[in-house]
Amino acid sequence: MRVYPRSIEFLAVVMDLIAELPRGHAELADQLLRAAQSQPRNIAEGAGRRTAVDQARFYTHVRGSAMEAAASLDTMRVMKLIDEHRYRIGIELLEGIVAMLTKMT
């Protein structure tokens, strides 16, 4: 399952990004962190389910969290809180996560 390590990699990118955010953006940082943390947890929980329908439900939640994280990165980009390089890295990781999950469901 390659999607789990990719979600952990995205979480690491988010942790670095949040550490560099200027003061006053705690709400945005919290929202992004929650979306990033929920991805590996739901992937792991889905992998532990016995039926494909049950697995798909968790993987659907992960896709939703990935889309939420992408929206947070878009917001940070518009607010000039993230540089283009780091934005691209995050979006590429999220695109990979969503693509893998789409094939799994």
N, CA, C and O atoms as a DFTB+ gen file, in Angstrom:
420 C
 N C O
     1  1       0.848      -1.170       0.000
     2  2       0.000       0.000       0.000
     3  2       0.897       1.238       0.000
     4  3       1.448       1.612       1.036
     5  1       1.038       1.858      -1.144
     6  2       1.924       3.020      -1.287
     7  2       1.298       4.319      -0.814
     8  3       2.002       5.305      -0.598
     9  1      -0.006       4.328      -0.652
    10  2      -0.679       5.568      -0.280
    11  2      -0.363       5.984       1.159
    12  3      -0.286       7.176       1.455
    13  1      -0.180       5.016       2.048
    14  2       0.107       5.345       3.447
    15  2       1.425       6.117       3.596
    16  3       1.435       7.174       4.228
    17  1       2.544       5.620       3.032
    18  2       3.795       6.397       3.154
    19  2       3.697       7.785       2.518
    20  3       4.310       8.739       2.998
    21  1       2.930       7.888       1.445
    22  2       2.771       9.200       0.818
    23  2       2.024      10.145       1.758
    24  3       2.344      11.332       1.822
    25  1       1.042       9.636       2.478
    26  2       0.307      10.484       3.421
    27  2       1.203      10.914       4.582
    28  3       1.066      12.027       5.088
    29  1       2.100      10.055       5.001
    30  2       3.063      10.403       6.056
    31  2       4.034      11.463       5.532
    32  3       4.386      12.396       6.254
    33  1       4.458      11.320       4.295
    34  2       5.330      12.321       3.675
    35  2       4.631      13.679       3.615
    36  3       5.248      14.711       3.879
    37  1       3.352      13.678       3.269
    38  2       2.608      14.940       3.236
    39  2       2.515      15.541       4.635
    40  3       2.664      16.752       4.798
    41  1       2.274      14.720       5.629
    42  2       2.203      15.208       7.006
    43  2       3.525      15.868       7.407
    44  3       3.519      16.903       8.073
    45  1       4.645      15.284       7.012
    46  2       5.957      15.879       7.317
    47  2       6.112      17.241       6.646
    48  3       6.640      18.174       7.252
    49  1       5.658      17.359       5.408
    50  2       5.706      18.648       4.703
    51  2       4.864      19.668       5.456
    52  3       5.282      20.813       5.633
    53  1       3.694      19.261       5.896
    54  2       2.802      20.155       6.628
    55  2       3.440      20.609       7.939
    56  3       3.355      21.784       8.297
    57  1       4.072      19.692       8.648
    58  2       4.718      20.046       9.917
    59  2       5.788      21.118       9.701
    60  3       5.877      22.074      10.472
    61  1       6.591      20.961       8.661
    62  2       7.616      21.965       8.343
    63  2       6.978      23.303       7.979
    64  3       7.438      24.361       8.409
    65  1       5.933      23.241       7.196
    66  2       5.245      24.451       6.757
    67  2       4.640      25.199       7.945
    68  3       4.788      26.416       8.059
    69  1       3.975      24.484       8.806
    70  2       3.339      25.100       9.971
    71  2       4.372      25.742      10.888
    72  3       4.132      26.805      11.461
    73  1       5.515      25.094      11.021
    74  2       6.573      25.640      11.884
    75  2       7.073      26.993      11.388
    76  3       7.593      27.787      12.172
    77  1       6.921      27.257      10.109
    78  2       7.416      28.498       9.523
    79  2       6.331      29.567       9.336
    80  3       6.626      30.673       8.884
    81  1       5.093      29.248       9.676
    82  2       4.019      30.229       9.510
    83  2       4.216      31.399      10.474
    84  3       4.593      31.206      11.630
    85  1       3.959      32.601       9.990
    86  2       4.027      33.753      10.893
    87  2       2.897      33.688      11.923
    88  3       1.879      33.029      11.710
    89  1       3.096      34.371      13.018
    90  2       2.069      34.426      14.067
    91  2       0.760      34.959      13.492
    92  3       0.746      35.717      12.522
    93  1      -0.327      34.544      14.113
    94  2      -1.622      35.044      13.692
    95  2      -2.366      34.135      12.732
    96  3      -3.442      34.487      12.250
    97  1      -1.803      32.971      12.450
    98  2      -2.439      32.057      11.503
    99  2      -2.694      30.689      12.136
   100  3      -2.652      29.661      11.460
   101  1      -2.956      30.693      13.432
   102  2      -3.150      29.436      14.162
   103  2      -4.353      28.648      13.642
   104  3      -4.298      27.421      13.561
   105  1      -5.425      29.334      13.294
   106  2      -6.623      28.639      12.820
   107  2      -6.354      27.922      11.497
   108  3      -6.764      26.776      11.312
   109  1      -5.679      28.585      10.601
   110  2      -5.332      27.976       9.318
   111  2      -4.370      26.805       9.522
   112  3      -4.519      25.755       8.898
   113  1      -3.398      26.991      10.388
   114  2      -2.440      25.920      10.681
   115  2      -3.150      24.715      11.284
   116  3      -2.863      23.576      10.916
   117  1      -4.074      24.958      12.207
   118  2      -4.805      23.867      12.856
   119  2      -5.650      23.089      11.858
   120  3      -5.690      21.859      11.894
   121  1      -6.319      23.801      10.978
   122  2      -7.162      23.145       9.979
   123  2      -6.320      22.270       9.043
   124  3      -6.690      21.134       8.747
   125  1      -5.198      22.804       8.585
   126  2      -4.320      22.041       7.704
   127  2      -3.748      20.828       8.426
   128  3      -3.692      19.735       7.861
   129  1      -3.325      21.018       9.672
   130  2      -2.758      19.915      10.441
   131  2      -3.786      18.804      10.659
   132  3      -3.463      17.627      10.502
   133  1      -5.008      19.161      11.014
   134  2      -6.039      18.144      11.221
   135  2      -6.322      17.367       9.940
   136  3      -6.502      16.150       9.982
   137  1      -6.364      18.058       8.803
   138  2      -6.608      17.385       7.522
   139  2      -5.443      16.452       7.174
   140  3      -5.657      15.360       6.648
   141  1      -4.217      16.882       7.467
   142  2      -3.038      16.061       7.165
   143  2      -2.943      14.854       8.099
   144  3      -2.578      13.762       7.664
   145  1      -3.267      15.043       9.375
   146  2      -3.193      13.943      10.338
   147  2      -4.270      12.892      10.103
   148  3      -4.040      11.705      10.337
   149  1      -5.425      13.309       9.648
   150  2      -6.511      12.355       9.471
   151  2      -6.249      11.393       8.308
   152  3      -6.798      10.291       8.285
   153  1      -5.424      11.795       7.355
   154  2      -5.192      10.942       6.190
   155  2      -4.535       9.613       6.552
   156  3      -5.113       8.569       6.247
   157  1      -3.364       9.589       7.182
   158  2      -2.775       8.277       7.495
   159  2      -3.616       7.474       8.485
   160  3      -3.651       6.245       8.415
   161  1      -4.290       8.157       9.402
   162  2      -5.131       7.421      10.370
   163  2      -6.280       6.708       9.673
   164  3      -6.556       5.544       9.963
   165  1      -6.950       7.396       8.759
   166  2      -8.063       6.765       8.052
   167  2      -7.599       5.723       7.049
   168  3      -8.303       4.740       6.818
   169  1      -6.438       5.913       6.453
   170  2      -5.884       4.883       5.561
   171  2      -5.625       3.614       6.359
   172  3      -5.987       2.517       5.932
   173  1      -4.994       3.768       7.523
   174  2      -4.694       2.612       8.369
   175  2      -5.969       1.923       8.834
   176  3      -6.061       0.695       8.813
   177  1      -6.945       2.708       9.252
   178  2      -8.194       2.114       9.720
   179  2      -8.922       1.406       8.585
   180  3      -9.471       0.322       8.781
   181  1      -8.932       2.009       7.404
   182  2      -9.571       1.374       6.259
   183  2      -8.892       0.070       5.878
   184  3      -9.556      -0.906       5.527
   185  1      -7.563       0.057       5.949
   186  2      -6.817      -1.158       5.602
   187  2      -7.135      -2.301       6.564
   188  3      -7.016      -3.473       6.206
   189  1      -7.533      -1.960       7.767
   190  2      -7.858      -2.975       8.756
   191  2      -9.283      -3.505       8.662
   192  3      -9.648      -4.429       9.389
   193  1     -10.080      -2.940       7.790
   194  2     -11.464      -3.384       7.632
   195  2     -11.538      -4.608       6.738
   196  3     -10.703      -4.796       5.853
   197  1     -12.534      -5.428       6.973
   198  2     -12.637      -6.699       6.259
   199  2     -13.364      -6.606       4.924
   200  3     -13.044      -7.347       3.994
   201  1     -14.330      -5.712       4.817
   202  2     -15.099      -5.663       3.568
   203  2     -14.657      -4.484       2.710
   204  3     -14.202      -3.458       3.216
   205  1     -14.801      -4.654       1.424
   206  2     -14.431      -3.589       0.489
   207  2     -15.296      -2.354       0.692
   208  3     -14.818      -1.231       0.530
   209  1     -16.550      -2.543       1.039
   210  2     -17.452      -1.414       1.263
   211  2     -16.987      -0.614       2.472
   212  3     -16.969       0.617       2.437
   213  1     -16.615      -1.302       3.530
   214  2     -16.133      -0.638       4.739
   215  2     -14.812       0.083       4.474
   216  3     -14.611       1.208       4.932
   217  1     -13.921      -0.564       3.739
   218  2     -12.647       0.077       3.376
   219  2     -12.905       1.340       2.558
   220  3     -12.319       2.391       2.817
   221  1     -13.781       1.223       1.580
   222  2     -14.063       2.349       0.689
   223  2     -14.585       3.554       1.465
   224  3     -14.286       4.694       1.108
   225  1     -15.351       3.320       2.507
   226  2     -15.880       4.418       3.321
   227  2     -14.734       5.212       3.953
   228  3     -14.755       6.443       3.953
   229  1     -13.740       4.509       4.489
   230  2     -12.604       5.204       5.094
   231  2     -11.758       5.906       4.040
   232  3     -11.294       7.024       4.263
   233  1     -11.554       5.266       2.902
   234  2     -10.749       5.873       1.838
   235  2     -11.441       7.107       1.260
   236  3     -10.779       8.045       0.815
   237  1     -12.773       7.101       1.270
   238  2     -13.517       8.288       0.846
   239  2     -13.270       9.442       1.808
   240  3     -13.131      10.590       1.386
   241  1     -13.217       9.137       3.092
   242  2     -12.900      10.177       4.087
   243  2     -11.500      10.743       3.848
   244  3     -11.285      11.948       3.974
   245  1     -10.564       9.885       3.508
   246  2      -9.196      10.334       3.240
   247  2      -9.181      11.273       2.039
   248  3      -8.519      12.311       2.070
   249  1      -9.906      10.916       0.986
   250  2      -9.983      11.797      -0.186
   251  2     -10.524      13.167       0.201
   252  3     -10.018      14.193      -0.252
   253  1     -11.546      13.177       1.035
   254  2     -12.105      14.444       1.503
   255  2     -11.083      15.254       2.283
   256  3     -10.996      16.470       2.113
   257  1     -10.312      14.596       3.135
   258  2      -9.268      15.291       3.900
   259  2      -8.170      15.815       2.983
   260  3      -7.625      16.895       3.213
   261  1      -7.849      15.055       1.952
   262  2      -6.834      15.502       0.995
   263  2      -7.313      16.748       0.244
   264  3      -6.538      17.676       0.011
   265  1      -8.587      16.758      -0.128
   266  2      -9.129      17.921      -0.815
   267  2      -9.174      19.134       0.115
   268  3      -8.919      20.260      -0.315
   269  1      -9.497      18.904       1.380
   270  2      -9.497      19.981       2.369
   271  2      -8.084      20.542       2.543
   272  3      -7.893      21.756       2.625
   273  1      -7.104      19.649       2.599
   274  2      -5.705      20.089       2.734
   275  2      -5.285      20.898       1.508
   276  3      -4.588      21.904       1.641
   277  1      -5.699      20.470       0.322
   278  2      -5.365      21.209      -0.898
   279  2      -5.971      22.609      -0.859
   280  3      -5.333      23.579      -1.268
   281  1      -7.202      22.710      -0.366
   282  2      -7.842      24.026      -0.251
   283  2      -7.082      24.903       0.743
   284  3      -6.959      26.111       0.537
   285  1      -6.580      24.310       1.805
   286  2      -5.776      25.071       2.770
   287  2      -4.490      25.573       2.125
   288  3      -4.082      26.712       2.349
   289  1      -3.852      24.721       1.323
   290  2      -2.634      25.155       0.626
   291  2      -2.958      26.269      -0.366
   292  3      -2.197      27.227      -0.498
   293  1      -4.090      26.144      -1.063
   294  2      -4.507      27.204      -1.988
   295  2      -4.703      28.523      -1.244
   296  3      -4.278      29.580      -1.711
   297  1      -5.345      28.451      -0.094
   298  2      -5.572      29.641       0.724
   299  2      -4.251      30.260       1.154
   300  3      -4.072      31.475       1.074
   301  1      -3.339      29.429       1.605
   302  2      -2.029      29.915       2.047
   303  2      -1.261      30.550       0.887
   304  3      -0.530      31.525       1.066
   305  1      -1.439      29.987      -0.280
   306  2      -0.774      30.535      -1.467
   307  2      -1.305      31.926      -1.792
   308  3      -0.529      32.844      -2.056
   309  1      -2.626      32.080      -1.773
   310  2      -3.241      33.377      -2.046
   311  2      -2.812      34.409      -1.000
   312  3      -2.604      35.580      -1.315
   313  1      -2.686      33.955       0.237
   314  2      -2.294      34.850       1.329
   315  2      -0.774      35.077       1.375
   316  3      -0.270      35.796       2.238
   317  1      -0.059      34.454       0.437
   318  2       1.397      34.566       0.346
   319  2       2.097      34.073       1.615
   320  3       3.074      34.661       2.079
   321  1       1.569      32.979       2.155
   322  2       2.149      32.358       3.346
   323  2       2.987      31.134       2.998
   324  3       3.631      30.544       3.866
   325  1       2.974      30.758       1.724
   326  2       3.704      29.582       1.269
   327  2       4.357      29.925      -0.065
   328  3       3.749      30.569      -0.920
   329  1       5.598      29.488      -0.232
   330  2       6.260      29.762      -1.508
   331  2       5.803      28.751      -2.555
   332  3       5.261      27.698      -2.221
   333  1       6.025      29.078      -3.800
   334  2       5.539      28.266      -4.918
   335  2       6.107      26.848      -4.896
   336  3       5.395      25.891      -5.202
   337  1       7.369      26.709      -4.540
   338  2       8.011      25.382      -4.518
   339  2       7.336      24.470      -3.494
   340  3       6.975      23.336      -3.808
   341  1       7.170      24.963      -2.290
   342  2       6.552      24.153      -1.235
   343  2       5.080      23.873      -1.566
   344  3       4.574      22.785      -1.288
   345  1       4.408      24.846      -2.152
   346  2       3.021      24.642      -2.581
   347  2       2.947      23.483      -3.581
   348  3       2.111      22.590      -3.442
   349  1       3.824      23.502      -4.585
   350  2       3.835      22.452      -5.615
   351  2       4.100      21.084      -5.000
   352  3       3.448      20.106      -5.365
   353  1       5.036      21.007      -4.083
   354  2       5.345      19.723      -3.438
   355  2       4.095      19.186      -2.737
   356  3       3.738      18.019      -2.903
   357  1       3.436      20.040      -1.955
   358  2       2.239      19.611      -1.243
   359  2       1.131      19.173      -2.178
   360  3       0.506      18.136      -1.958
   361  1       0.883      19.949      -3.214
   362  2      -0.189      19.619      -4.163
   363  2       0.128      18.319      -4.907
   364  3      -0.763      17.496      -5.116
   365  1       1.372      18.131      -5.304
   366  2       1.735      16.888      -6.006
   367  2       1.543      15.669      -5.111
   368  3       1.057      14.636      -5.570
   369  1       1.918      15.778      -3.841
   370  2       1.689      14.669      -2.916
   371  2       0.190      14.383      -2.783
   372  3      -0.232      13.227      -2.819
   373  1      -0.598      15.430      -2.633
   374  2      -2.046      15.254      -2.490
   375  2      -2.673      14.671      -3.759
   376  3      -3.562      13.824      -3.677
   377  1      -2.219      15.116      -4.918
   378  2      -2.741      14.556      -6.171
   379  2      -2.451      13.061      -6.248
   380  3      -3.300      12.285      -6.686
   381  1      -1.266      12.660      -5.828
   382  2      -0.917      11.236      -5.809
   383  2      -1.780      10.449      -4.845
   384  3      -2.222       9.343      -5.156
   385  1      -2.021      11.021      -3.672
   386  2      -2.858      10.361      -2.674
   387  2      -4.271      10.163      -3.223
   388  3      -4.830       9.070      -3.127
   389  1      -4.838      11.207      -3.789
   390  2      -6.199      11.122      -4.326
   391  2      -6.263      10.118      -5.472
   392  3      -7.215       9.342      -5.557
   393  1      -5.270      10.122      -6.348
   394  2      -5.262       9.178      -7.474
   395  2      -5.205       7.726      -6.990
   396  3      -5.931       6.869      -7.494
   397  1      -4.345       7.460      -6.016
   398  2      -4.241       6.094      -5.495
   399  2      -5.538       5.659      -4.822
   400  3      -5.994       4.532      -5.018
   401  1      -6.124       6.540      -4.039
   402  2      -7.364       6.201      -3.337
   403  2      -8.506       5.986      -4.315
   404  3      -9.365       5.134      -4.087
   405  1      -8.525       6.743      -5.391
   406  2      -9.576       6.583      -6.394
   407  2      -9.504       5.196      -7.013
   408  3     -10.536       4.579      -7.275
   409  1      -8.306       4.707      -7.245
   410  2      -8.138       3.353      -7.796
   411  2      -8.520       2.273      -6.787
   412  3      -8.927       1.173      -7.163
   413  1      -8.385       2.598      -5.509
   414  2      -8.650       1.611      -4.455
   415  2     -10.138       1.470      -4.125
   416  3     -10.546       0.501      -3.485
   417  1     -10.938       2.430      -4.561
   418  2     -12.365       2.383      -4.197
   419  2     -13.235       2.054      -5.384
   420  3     -14.456       1.976      -5.252
